Amino acid sequence: MALGCPSLKENVMKQFDIVAAVLVVVGALNWGLIAVARFDLVAALFGMRFGEVSALSAAVYGLVGAAGLYQGLFWKRVQDRWMRPATAHAR
């Protein structure tokens, strides 16, 4: 591996960070819509009414919760990973 190149593990973790961040935003938007408009976006995407839950929507809610837990517990590691200076790629 070339000196200064990010490791495969670091690249995978950055992708995981992005997925977790997107899920946290989806959850935040969903809760905002529930509070403001009594509209459950996740339920609507699965063709259900407000308050209904299916196995698929429960999986989405679970992933959103897990992503929030990850972001909350490991925020410093995520921040450190993204704050490392970028290195120049081989020309």
Secondary structure, DSSP 8 states (H G I E B T S, - for coil): --TT---HHHHHHHHHHHHHHHHHHHHHHHHHHHHHH---HHHHHTT--TT---HHHHHHHHHHHHHHHHHHHSHHHHHHHHHS-------
